[in-house]
Amino acid sequence: MAKITAAEVNKLRKSTGAGMMDCKKALVEAEGDFDKAIEILRKKGQKVAAKRADRDSSEGAVIAKVNEGASKGVIVSLNCETDFVAKNDAFVKMATDLADLALNVSSKEELLKLDYNGITVEEKLTEQTGVIGEKIEIGNFRTLEAAFVGSYIHAGNKIGVLTGLSKSAEGAEEVAKEVAMQVAAMNPVALNESGVDTATIESETEIAKDQLRKEGKPENMLDKIVKGKIQRFFKDNTLVHQAFIKDSKISVAEHVQTSLGKDVEITAFERVALG
């Protein structure tokens, strides 16, 4: 049997992130062959992944990143089973690494095929499933492109937001972040009224009518009253019309224009939350 040194075990541990005993066992089984030991650990990951495929991976880390030119942003959520794993520094670093890689692609499928320290991202996730013993997968993948893109990650990496502005201007980074914080806190259903889907409007209309009927309002008055309630719904639930969380006397759109100029608008947003 090949003599396995502590240095070899440590090298394998650093390369794969596996525990010391798992690394030692893999090296013993591989008779000291480093590459074969890595393959043994990966196969273990595949077995664990197969066993845990139907597990719920609702915990994890959400990372929002913007490229150097602030013209493109991505949000990637790396999901796992428990909050204990989600808070681990190594897990958060991997999520951050994946977000950095994601800036170069436009879909989760492309991201999974990218190289991650000599293996594909997909293989790395399988490997880490074996190392950690939990289902590890990329949950959400979102991109946003605009003249200026800002980002915000809510405390604990539970929510990630991207916001797009129509123009880059002095102070755009701070304002885009403030808008992203608004999105994280208030969770608007759309950018503006035109972005609210018909099914949502119909549902809100019926809810309002039922409520008014229970209050005894005459049928011929319902449409007029409901119209006002729908406008209120737009004000409360669409980003540009919402009251700005730092100054409720103005809307989010007004805050942007006051800060950056009348010709600057919010063009889009993306929000990803765990759970």
N, C-alpha and C positions, 0 to 999 in steps of 0.2 A: 504494500500500500504506500502511495506517495506521501512524503512528509509535507504537511501543510503548515506554513509559517503564519505567524500573526500578521506579518506585513502583507501577505497574499490575501488573507481574509479581509484586512482593512481596505486594500485596493478594490476588492470586489464590492465591499460595502459602499465605498464612495462612488463607484460606477453605477450601482443599481439602486442604492438606498435601502437594500434589504437588511434585516437584522444580522448581527454577528453570527449567531448559531446557524441561521439559514444559509449564510455565505459559506461557513465552514462545511456544512453538510453537502452543499453543492460542489464545493472543491474536492471533497473526499470522493463523492460519487463520480466526479469527472477525472479523478486521479491526477489532480493538480493542473488540468488543462483549463486556463482562464476562460477562453471563448466558449468551451463546452459547458463550463459552470454557469456562465451567463444564460446560455440556451436552456439549461435545466431550470433556472429561476424563472425564465419566461414561460416555459411550459407549465410551471406551477401556477403562474399568473393566469394562464389560459384556463386551467382547471378551476381555479377559484372564480374566475369571471363567468364560466359556464354555470357554476353552482348558484351564483348570486345574480344571475341575469334578470330574475323577476323581482328583485328587491327594490324598494323605494329609495331613490337617491335624491331626496328633497333638500338636503343640507349642502353646503359647499361654499365657494368663494366666487363672487361676481367682480370682475375687473373691467373697468372702462379705460380705454387708452386712445390718445390722439397722436397722429403722426407729427413729424417735426414742422411741417408747414401748416399745421392746424386745418388741413383741407379734408381730412378723412379721420373718422373715429371708429372704434370697434368696441363691442361689449361681448365678453366671453364669460360664461359661467362654467366653472369646473365643479361638478356635482359629486357628492359622496353620501354615505348613509347617516353619519352622525356628526353632531356639532363638535365633538372632541377632535375628530380628524380635520374638520373644516378650519379650526383655529390653529392647527399646526403650522409653524413657520415654513416648513418644507413644502407643505401642500399649497399654501398661499403663493410661495415663490414659483411653483410649477404653474399655477393659474396665471400669474403675471407673465411668465415666460411665454405661455400659450397666447396671451393677448398681444404680446410683442410680435410673435410670428403671424398672428391673424391680420395684422395691418397690411400684410403683403398678399392677402387672398380675399376672395369675395364670398366664400361659402364654408360651411363646416366640413363638407366633404373634401374640399381642397386642403383645409387645415390638417385634417387627419393624415393626409399623405405627405406632409412636410417633414423634413429631417429634424430630429430632436436628439442631439448628441449621439449621432451615429445610427439611430433607428427612427422609424416613423413615429409621429405623434400617436397614431393608433396603437402601435406596438408598445410605446411608453405607457399608455394608459392601462393596457393589459398587464404589463410588468408591475406597475404600481398597485394594481388590484391584488396581485399576489403578495406584494410586499406589505401592504396595509391590511389586507384581509377584508376590504369593503368594495362594493361596486363603485368604480370611478369612471365617470364619463363626462363628455362635454354636453351640457344641457342646452343653453341658449347661445346663439351666435347672431349678432346684429351688426350691421355697418351703417354709417351715415356719412354722406359727403355734402359739403356746402362751402360757401366762400370762407366761412370761419366756423370751426367746430370746437365746442367746449365739452368738458366732461366733469363728472362728479361721482365719487364712490361713497356711499353712505357708511357710517361707522360699522365696523365688523364685516365689511364686504358682503352685506346682505342685499344691497340695491346698487345698480350701476345705471348711470344716465348719460346720454349724449344729447347735445342741443346744437342746432345749426342756425347760423345767422346769415343774412343776405349779403353782408359786407364786413370786411375786416376794418376795424377802426381802433383808435387808441382807447384802451380800457375794455376791449372786446372779450379778453380772456376772463376777467372778473365778472363781467355781466353775463356771459355765457354760463359760467359756473353758478351764478345766482339763479339763473333760469333753470338750470339742471337741478339745483337744490329744491326749487319750487316743484318740479316734476316729481322728484323723489318723495317729497312730503305730501303733495296734494293728489298725485296720481290722476291727472286729467285723462279723459277718454279719447280726446283728439286735440289737434292743434287749434282748430276753429270749427264753426258750425258745419261747414261743408265736409269736414272729415268725419262727422258722426254718421254712422250707418243708418239706413232706413229702418231696420228692425229695432234699433235702440229708440229711435224717435217714436215709432209706433207703440212700442211697449210703454214708454213714458207717457204718451198721450192717453192710452187706455187706463193706466194707473191713476192719472189725474182725473179722468172722467168718472171713474168708479168712486174716487174720494169725494168728488163734488156731488155726485148723486146721493151718496150717504149723508152729505151735509144738507140735502134737500134743495139744491140749486135747480132751477127750471132747465129743462132740456135745451130750449132755444138759446140759453145763455152759455152753454158748455163750451162751444167752440171758441168763443171770444175769450173766456177765462183761461181755457187750456192754452191758447196761443201765448198768453202772458207767462204761464207756468213753464212752457217749453223754452221761452226766451231766458227765463231764470235758470233753467237747467243748463243752457249753453253758457251762461255767465259763470255758473259754479263749476262746470265740468270741462270746459275747453280752455286750453292753456292761455291763449292770448287775451281772453276775457276775464280770467280769474283775477281776484284781488291779489296783489303782490304781497307775499307773506311778510316782507319787511316794512311795508307801508300799505295798509289796506285801503287807503284813500285813492290809490291808483291801480290800474290793471297792469298785468305783466307786460303787455305790449307797450303801454305808456311808459313803464319804467325803462324798457330798452331804448325807446326813442328819446326820452329825456336824457339818458346817460350817453347814448352814442350818436344821436342825430335822427331827424325825422325820416330819413331815407333808409334806415336800418330796420329790418323785420326779422322775426323768428320764422325760419323756413320749415323746420321739422324737429322732431325729437324721437328718441328711442329710450325705453325704460325696461330694465330686466330686474325682477325681484325673485328671490328664492321662495320656495313654497307655493 
